[in-house]
Amino acid sequence: MEKCYNTGIGESNMKVKFEVVEDDILNQAEWADAIVNCANAMMIHGGGICGTIFEAAGKELDKECKEFRGSNVCDAIITKGYNIPAKIIHAVGPRYDSSSDQNKELLLKTYQNVIKTAEKNGIERIAIPLISSGIYAYPLPLAAITAVEYLKDLESDVVKEVKLVLYTRVYYLLCRELATK
């Protein structure tokens, strides 16, 4: 069962409704116009969320993604959902590098590009996982702060609702706490 924390809708028509949800992102595909895949630069079937999405979508997704192989960090590319009832925005998040001072900038740019891609494609409802927090080793607290700070204050003329979807309880609890501050 889905658990969520809702920050509500702001006074402006441009304020995006933001929720932190504990769920599998595929369960959000009926609600969302698009779900976000934590993609790799080669746009191929991977592990974690990426593998789950590719398996659920079917072989057609592999075929469509061939044209996007060699994508750059921070890219956000939209495809059909095929067997998933929502479009898929593939976000190529950064690998965490403890010796770099660009980690937060790159992760933030990835989220911004996801929203820009959603806006360009008329996406009103989007489900987003915690990008780069899995095999790309972005530390959970830093990934959570970057995502929540950006998404909870998001304004858009196109995007109306964003759910930050966390599969793991500890991720959900941390993000929910950050969203209330």
C-alpha positions in Angstrom: 0.0 0.0 0.0 1.1 3.5 -0.9 2.1 5.8 2.0 2.5 9.5 1.2 3.2 12.9 2.7 1.5 15.8 0.9 2.9 19.4 1.1 -0.2 20.8 -0.5 -0.8 23.2 -3.2 0.5 26.8 -3.0 -1.6 29.9 -3.6 -0.2 30.4 -7.1 -1.6 28.5 -10.0 2.0 27.8 -11.0 2.9 26.0 -7.7 3.3 22.2 -8.3 1.6 19.8 -5.8 4.4 17.7 -4.3 4.2 14.4 -2.4 6.7 12.0 -0.9 5.5 8.5 -1.5 6.6 5.1 -0.3 5.9 2.7 -3.2 7.3 1.0 -6.2 7.4 3.5 -9.1 5.6 1.1 -11.4 2.6 1.3 -9.1 2.4 5.0 -10.0 2.2 4.5 -13.7 -1.6 4.4 -13.7 -1.7 7.8 -12.0 1.3 9.5 -13.8 1.6 10.8 -17.3 5.3 9.9 -17.0 7.5 7.9 -14.6 11.2 8.6 -14.4 13.8 5.9 -15.0 17.3 6.2 -13.4 19.1 5.5 -16.7 22.6 4.8 -17.7 24.4 6.7 -20.5 24.1 3.7 -22.9 20.3 3.7 -22.4 20.3 -0.1 -21.9 18.6 -2.4 -19.5 20.3 -2.1 -16.1 19.8 -3.1 -12.5 17.5 -1.6 -9.9 14.8 0.7 -11.0 16.2 0.8 -14.5 16.0 -3.0 -14.9 12.5 -3.1 -13.4 11.2 -0.5 -15.8 12.8 -2.1 -18.9 11.4 -5.5 -18.0 7.9 -4.1 -17.4 8.0 -2.0 -20.6 9.1 -4.9 -22.9 11.5 -5.3 -25.7 10.2 -2.4 -27.7 11.7 0.0 -25.1 15.2 -1.5 -25.8 14.7 -0.9 -29.5 13.6 2.8 -29.1 16.4 3.5 -26.6 19.1 2.4 -29.2 19.0 5.8 -30.8 19.8 7.5 -27.5 22.9 5.4 -26.7 25.8 7.6 -25.6 23.7 10.1 -23.7 25.4 12.5 -21.4 25.1 13.0 -17.6 22.1 15.1 -16.8 20.2 14.2 -20.0 16.5 13.5 -19.7 15.0 11.7 -22.7 11.3 10.7 -23.1 10.1 7.5 -24.7 6.9 5.6 -25.0 6.0 3.3 -22.0 5.0 0.4 -24.2 3.6 -2.1 -21.6 3.7 0.6 -19.0 0.6 2.9 -19.1 2.8 6.1 -18.8 5.6 7.6 -20.8 9.1 7.1 -19.4 11.6 9.9 -18.9 15.1 8.4 -18.7 17.3 10.6 -16.5 21.1 10.0 -16.7 22.1 11.0 -13.2 25.7 11.6 -12.1 27.9 9.0 -10.4 28.9 10.3 -7.0 32.6 11.4 -6.9 33.8 12.2 -3.5 36.7 14.2 -5.0 34.4 16.5 -7.0 32.7 19.7 -6.0 30.2 19.4 -8.9 28.1 16.5 -7.4 25.1 18.6 -6.3 25.2 20.8 -9.4 25.0 17.8 -11.7 22.3 16.1 -9.7 20.2 19.3 -9.5 20.7 19.8 -13.3 19.4 16.2 -13.9 16.2 17.0 -11.9 15.8 20.3 -13.8 16.2 18.5 -17.1 13.5 16.0 -16.1 11.1 18.8 -15.4 12.0 20.6 -18.7 11.4 17.4 -20.6 8.1 16.9 -18.9 7.0 20.4 -19.7 8.1 20.2 -23.4 5.9 17.0 -23.7 2.8 18.2 -21.8 3.3 16.0 -18.8 1.1 17.1 -15.9 1.7 14.3 -13.4 5.1 12.8 -12.9 6.6 10.1 -10.6 10.3 10.5 -9.8 12.6 8.2 -7.9 15.6 9.4 -5.9 18.0 9.8 -8.8 21.6 8.5 -8.5 21.0 7.1 -5.0 21.4 3.4 -6.1 24.3 2.0 -8.0 25.6 5.5 -8.8 26.4 5.7 -5.0 25.1 9.2 -4.3 24.9 9.4 -0.5 21.3 9.2 0.7 21.2 12.4 2.7 22.7 14.5 0.0 20.5 12.9 -2.7 17.4 13.4 -0.6 18.3 17.1 0.2 18.9 17.9 -3.4 15.7 16.3 -4.6 13.3 17.5 -1.9 14.7 21.1 -1.9 14.2 21.4 -5.7 10.9 19.5 -6.0 9.0 20.9 -3.0 9.2 24.5 -4.3 8.8 23.7 -8.0 6.6 26.0 -10.1 5.5 25.2 -13.6 2.8 26.2 -16.1 2.6 22.6 -17.3 3.5 20.1 -14.6 0.8 20.1 -11.9 1.8 17.2 -9.6 5.1 15.5 -8.7 5.5 12.4 -6.5 8.9 11.6 -5.2 8.6 7.8 -5.1 10.8 5.9 -2.6 10.9 2.1 -2.6 12.9 1.9 0.6 11.4 2.9 4.0 14.5 4.7 5.2 14.6 6.8 2.0 10.9 7.6 2.4 11.2 8.6 6.1 14.2 10.9 5.4 12.5 12.6 2.4 9.3 13.0 4.3 11.1 14.7 7.1 12.9 17.0 4.7 9.7 17.9 3.0 8.2 19.2 6.2 11.0 21.7 6.9 
